[in-house]
Amino acid sequence: MKLSRRDLESRLGAFALTRAQRWLVRKSSDQAERIGERLGRLIWRASKKHRRRALANLALAFPKMGAPERERLARKVFEHFGRVTADFLTSPRRSKEDLEASMTVEGLEHLDEALERGKGVVMITGHFGNWERLAAWLSTHGYPVTVVQRDVRDSSLNQMVQSLREGPGTKVIGRGDAARPIIERLRKNELIGILPDQNSDEIFLPFFGRPAGTVLGPGVISERTGAPVVCCWCVWLGPGRYRMIVEPILLPEPGYPTKGEGTMRSIHRSLESIIRQYPEQWLWFHDRWKNARRKGVL
């Protein structure tokens, strides 16, 4: 049976990541980060598609930024995500004490306040900073975390990623069949981690002043179950140093009749705010405005 190009790329990616992990786990954390940065620079040079997408998205979001500055920023984005990938691949050797020593925490009382309501928490983060460390820190510190993940095409790669996420005690459910297990876990007063910052076509909401295709699910779940929404971010501060920021319980923007829209507008506002502070730590090479262009709303 002939493999499609996409399936072939997926299998090659799984093979490469498996080999990379075996090599990286023998390196120190600082060495792994530097190797990841070099990997990011390599992908910047090799992937014209992602390089052009990152630059185009930055031009949309920061129209007053000069082209040389956008290019410098885009290079840092690729370095950052190379670093995050290397850090994730070396996570099996990381203890609770290692996570604690590398992380300063702000606003954890907001998460505790949300859990005290007894209806679970819709915990929002994004493809920003080091979201994998965020889940790992919470799981190793006694918080019942379940993350909703988008399954990848290759089953072995999917199993590898899920195993790495579950290592610290985090539970994982696939996005395709997530509705019922999400409700069940919220009823048990657990945290449901969702990353709603990728392209969709459910509704088009402002993001960096441009309409972006957005999912409604997190807002709908919160409104139907009464589970409060809390935005959490994990910012990379420098080699081996991170800051976890937990924001106060999110209030939906009032006045929108579509279920979930007010909450998603507030989530966009929070996400955009943290990205503006650390623009090199968000996934600019993802085609966030793809459906907005296709639908003619951009």
PADREN-747612 format. One record per residue (C-alpha): residue number from 1; x, y, z. Coordinates in Angstrom, 2 decimals, decimal comma. Layout:
NODE num      c1      c2      c3
NODE NUM       X       Y       Z
...
//
This chain:
NODE num      c1      c2      c3
NODE   1    0,00    0,00    0,00
NODE   2    1,43    3,33   -1,08
NODE   3    1,75    5,90    1,68
NODE   4    0,58    9,46    1,16
NODE   5    3,16   12,20    1,53
NODE   6    1,53   13,29    4,77
NODE   7    1,65    9,76    6,23
NODE   8    5,27    9,38    5,17
NODE   9    6,20   12,69    6,81
NODE  10    4,40   11,59    9,98
NODE  11    6,30    8,29   10,13
NODE  12    9,62    9,97    9,48
NODE  13    8,81   12,51   12,19
NODE  14    8,04    9,75   14,68
NODE  15   11,31    8,00   13,87
NODE  16   13,32   11,24   14,18
NODE  17   11,73   12,22   17,50
NODE  18   12,32    8,79   18,98
NODE  19   15,99    8,87   18,03
NODE  20   16,31   12,48   19,22
NODE  21   14,84   11,62   22,62
NODE  22   17,29    8,77   23,18
NODE  23   20,13   11,15   22,45
NODE  24   18,83   14,19   24,35
NODE  25   18,07   12,41   27,63
NODE  26   21,83   11,93   28,03
NODE  27   22,37   15,70   27,90
NODE  28   22,05   18,24   30,70
NODE  29   19,03   20,55   30,69
NODE  30   21,15   23,49   29,49
NODE  31   22,67   21,39   26,73
NODE  32   19,23   20,17   25,63
NODE  33   17,94   23,74   25,44
NODE  34   20,89   24,88   23,33
NODE  35   20,47   21,89   21,01
NODE  36   16,77   22,75   20,70
NODE  37   17,59   26,33   19,78
NODE  38   19,93   25,12   17,04
NODE  39   17,19   22,79   15,80
NODE  40   14,82   25,77   15,65
NODE  41   17,32   27,77   13,61
NODE  42   17,72   24,82   11,24
NODE  43   13,96   24,59   10,71
NODE  44   13,83   28,36   10,15
NODE  45   16,27   27,99    7,28
NODE  46   14,85   24,72    5,90
NODE  47   11,08   25,30    6,03
NODE  48   10,16   28,09    3,65
NODE  49    6,45   27,42    4,23
NODE  50    6,59   27,94    8,00
NODE  51    9,03   30,82    7,74
NODE  52    6,73   32,69    5,37
NODE  53    3,67   31,94    7,48
NODE  54    5,32   33,26   10,64
NODE  55    6,38   36,48    8,91
NODE  56    2,91   36,95    7,38
NODE  57    1,18   36,44   10,73
NODE  58    3,53   38,86   12,46
NODE  59    2,78   41,43    9,77
NODE  60   -0,95   40,98   10,45
NODE  61   -0,59   41,29   14,19
NODE  62    2,09   44,02   14,28
NODE  63    1,57   46,14   11,14
NODE  64    3,72   48,98   12,50
NODE  65    6,70   46,71   13,14
NODE  66    9,45   47,01   10,53
NODE  67   10,36   44,02    8,35
NODE  68   13,87   43,54    9,88
NODE  69   12,40   43,47   13,39
NODE  70    9,71   40,98   12,33
NODE  71   12,38   38,72   10,88
NODE  72   14,44   38,84   14,09
NODE  73   11,33   38,06   16,10
NODE  74   10,35   35,18   13,81
NODE  75   13,80   33,62   14,19
NODE  76   13,40   33,75   17,98
NODE  77   10,02   32,01   17,64
NODE  78   11,64   29,06   15,87
NODE  79   14,43   28,96   18,45
NODE  80   11,89   28,99   21,25
NODE  81    9,87   26,08   19,91
NODE  82   13,00   24,08   19,22
NODE  83   13,89   24,65   22,86
NODE  84   10,40   23,61   24,03
NODE  85   10,56   20,43   21,94
NODE  86   13,95   19,44   23,36
NODE  87   12,76   20,17   26,89
NODE  88    9,65   18,03   26,38
NODE  89   11,65   15,11   25,01
NODE  90   13,90   15,13   28,10
NODE  91   10,98   15,32   30,55
NODE  92   11,11   11,64   31,69
NODE  93   14,23   12,32   33,75
NODE  94   12,68   15,35   35,48
NODE  95   11,65   15,04   39,13
NODE  96    9,15   17,07   41,11
NODE  97   12,09   18,77   42,81
NODE  98   13,56   19,74   39,43
NODE  99   10,24   21,23   38,32
NODE 100    9,90   23,13   41,58
NODE 101   13,43   24,53   41,50
NODE 102   13,01   25,87   37,97
NODE 103    9,56   27,46   38,44
NODE 104    8,32   30,59   40,19
NODE 105    4,56   30,66   40,62
NODE 106    2,20   33,63   40,64
NODE 107   -1,52   33,58   41,38
NODE 108   -1,98   29,92   42,34
NODE 109   -4,63   31,07   44,80
NODE 110   -6,91   31,83   41,83
NODE 111   -6,82   28,18   40,80
NODE 112   -7,52   27,08   44,37
NODE 113  -10,44   29,51   44,55
NODE 114  -11,89   28,09   41,35
NODE 115  -11,57   24,51   42,64
NODE 116  -13,32   25,47   45,86
NODE 117  -16,50   25,98   43,86
NODE 118  -16,60   22,21   43,34
NODE 119  -17,52   22,23   39,65
NODE 120  -14,12   21,59   38,16
NODE 121  -12,08   24,12   36,23
NODE 122  -11,71   24,81   32,52
NODE 123   -8,00   25,65   32,52
NODE 124   -7,02   27,62   29,44
NODE 125   -3,51   27,90   28,12
NODE 126   -2,13   28,08   24,61
NODE 127    0,75   27,08   22,38
NODE 128    2,71   29,65   24,30
NODE 129    5,76   29,52   26,53
NODE 130    6,19   25,98   27,84
NODE 131    2,68   24,63   28,31
NODE 132    3,98   21,09   28,86
NODE 133    5,85   22,19   32,00
NODE 134    2,70   23,92   33,23
NODE 135    0,72   20,66   33,19
NODE 136    3,65   18,70   34,64
NODE 137    4,13   21,13   37,55
NODE 138    0,44   21,07   38,46
NODE 139    0,21   17,28   38,20
NODE 140    3,25   16,70   40,42
NODE 141    1,88   19,14   42,99
NODE 142   -1,39   17,34   43,54
NODE 143   -3,69   19,05   41,05
NODE 144   -5,89   16,61   39,08
NODE 145   -5,10   17,64   35,50
NODE 146   -6,54   16,20   32,31
NODE 147   -5,42   17,75   29,03
NODE 148   -7,29   17,58   25,75
NODE 149   -4,87   16,81   22,93
NODE 150   -5,13   16,70   19,18
NODE 151   -4,06   13,22   18,15
NODE 152   -1,37   12,98   15,48
NODE 153   -1,68   10,74   12,43
NODE 154    1,07    8,29   13,29
NODE 155   -0,02    5,97   16,10
NODE 156    3,50    5,38   17,42
NODE 157    4,21    9,12   17,57
NODE 158    0,84    9,70   19,22
NODE 159    1,63    7,04   21,82
NODE 160    5,04    8,56   22,48
NODE 161    3,66   12,07   23,01
NODE 162    0,86   10,78   25,23
NODE 163    3,31    8,75   27,30
NODE 164    5,52   11,81   27,86
NODE 165    2,51   13,85   28,94
NODE 166    1,25   11,18   31,29
NODE 167    4,65   10,68   32,92
NODE 168    4,16   13,34   35,66
NODE 169    0,61   12,09   36,35
NODE 170   -1,30   14,18   33,82
NODE 171   -4,27   12,41   32,20
NODE 172   -4,87   12,76   28,46
NODE 173   -7,99   12,52   26,32
NODE 174   -8,18   12,86   22,54
NODE 175  -10,04   15,86   21,19
NODE 176  -12,27   13,82   18,90
NODE 177  -14,17   12,05   21,71
NODE 178  -13,64   14,55   24,48
NODE 179  -17,13   15,82   25,39
NODE 180  -18,29   13,06   27,72
NODE 181  -14,98   12,51   29,58
NODE 182  -14,62   16,28   30,03
NODE 183  -18,03   16,46   31,71
NODE 184  -17,22   13,44   33,88
NODE 185  -13,93   14,93   35,07
NODE 186  -15,46   18,32   35,79
NODE 187  -18,07   16,61   37,95
NODE 188  -15,15   15,11   39,90
NODE 189  -13,81   18,66   40,40
NODE 190  -10,76   18,18   38,19
NODE 191   -8,87   20,56   35,91
NODE 192   -9,44   20,28   32,16
NODE 193   -6,55   21,80   30,22
NODE 194   -7,49   23,16   26,79
NODE 195   -5,40   25,02   24,19
NODE 196   -8,00   26,88   22,07
NODE 197   -5,62   29,04   20,05
NODE 198   -5,60   27,23   16,72
NODE 199   -7,50   27,74   13,49
NODE 200  -11,19   26,77   13,43
NODE 201  -14,36   27,86   11,65
NODE 202  -17,00   27,78   14,41
NODE 203  -17,00   31,53   14,90
NODE 204  -14,77   34,45   13,87
NODE 205  -13,63   36,62   16,76
NODE 206  -11,10   39,46   17,02
NODE 207   -7,52   38,39   17,68
NODE 208   -4,82   41,02   17,33
NODE 209   -7,47   43,19   15,70
NODE 210   -8,24   40,64   12,98
NODE 211  -11,12   38,12   12,79
NODE 212   -9,77   34,64   13,54
NODE 213  -11,60   31,32   13,27
NODE 214  -12,19   30,22   16,85
NODE 215  -13,61   27,22   18,71
NODE 216  -16,58   27,80   21,02
NODE 217  -16,16   24,58   23,02
NODE 218  -14,41   25,90   26,16
NODE 219  -16,96   28,69   26,55
NODE 220  -19,91   26,36   25,94
NODE 221  -18,59   23,79   28,43
NODE 222  -18,11   26,45   31,09
NODE 223  -21,57   27,92   30,61
NODE 224  -23,31   24,54   30,60
NODE 225  -21,51   23,06   33,59
NODE 226  -20,83   26,15   35,70
NODE 227  -17,12   25,31   35,74
NODE 228  -15,09   28,51   36,08
NODE 229  -12,48   29,37   33,45
NODE 230   -8,93   30,14   34,56
NODE 231   -6,13   31,16   32,18
NODE 232   -2,65   29,84   33,02
NODE 233    0,65   30,54   31,30
NODE 234    4,18   29,21   31,68
NODE 235    6,74   31,79   30,51
NODE 236   10,33   30,90   29,67
NODE 237   12,60   33,39   31,47
NODE 238   16,03   32,08   30,52
NODE 239   18,02   28,82   30,62
NODE 240   16,20   26,50   33,00
NODE 241   13,98   29,24   34,46
NODE 242   10,21   29,56   34,14
NODE 243    7,33   31,56   35,60
NODE 244    3,83   30,13   35,94
NODE 245    1,17   32,82   35,88
NODE 246   -2,36   31,96   37,02
NODE 247   -4,88   34,70   36,27
NODE 248   -8,06   35,45   38,25
NODE 249  -11,22   33,56   37,33
NODE 250  -12,22   34,74   33,86
NODE 251  -15,41   36,71   33,37
NODE 252  -17,11   36,45   29,96
NODE 253  -17,67   39,60   27,97
NODE 254  -21,37   40,42   28,33
NODE 255  -23,90   41,04   25,58
NODE 256  -23,29   38,14   23,17
NODE 257  -26,22   35,76   22,56
NODE 258  -24,17   32,94   21,00
NODE 259  -23,40   30,41   23,71
NODE 260  -19,72   30,52   24,62
NODE 261  -18,89   33,64   22,61
NODE 262  -18,47   36,01   25,54
NODE 263  -16,09   33,60   27,25
NODE 264  -14,04   33,05   24,11
NODE 265  -13,74   36,79   23,56
NODE 266  -12,36   37,13   27,08
NODE 267   -9,96   34,23   26,48
NODE 268   -8,70   35,94   23,31
NODE 269   -8,12   39,13   25,25
NODE 270   -6,10   37,30   27,92
NODE 271   -4,11   35,30   25,37
NODE 272   -3,33   38,34   23,28
NODE 273   -2,15   40,23   26,36
NODE 274    0,40   37,59   27,38
NODE 275    1,60   37,16   23,77
NODE 276    2,20   40,90   23,45
NODE 277    4,45   40,69   26,53
NODE 278    6,41   37,70   25,17
NODE 279    5,76   37,62   21,40
NODE 280    8,64   35,25   20,66
NODE 281    6,94   32,52   22,72
NODE 282    3,77   32,00   20,67
NODE 283    3,24   29,70   17,67
NODE 284    3,33   32,29   14,89
NODE 285    4,08   29,69   12,21
NODE 286    0,64   28,11   12,73
NODE 287   -1,87   29,37   10,13
NODE 288   -4,17   30,97   12,71
NODE 289   -6,08   33,08   10,16
NODE 290   -6,43   30,36    7,50
NODE 291  -10,22   29,98    7,65
NODE 292  -10,71   33,71    8,01
NODE 293   -9,00   34,13    4,64
NODE 294  -10,95   31,25    3,09
NODE 295  -14,27   32,64    4,26
NODE 296  -13,39   36,15    3,09
NODE 297  -13,73   37,74    6,54
NODE 298  -10,09   38,79    6,84
//
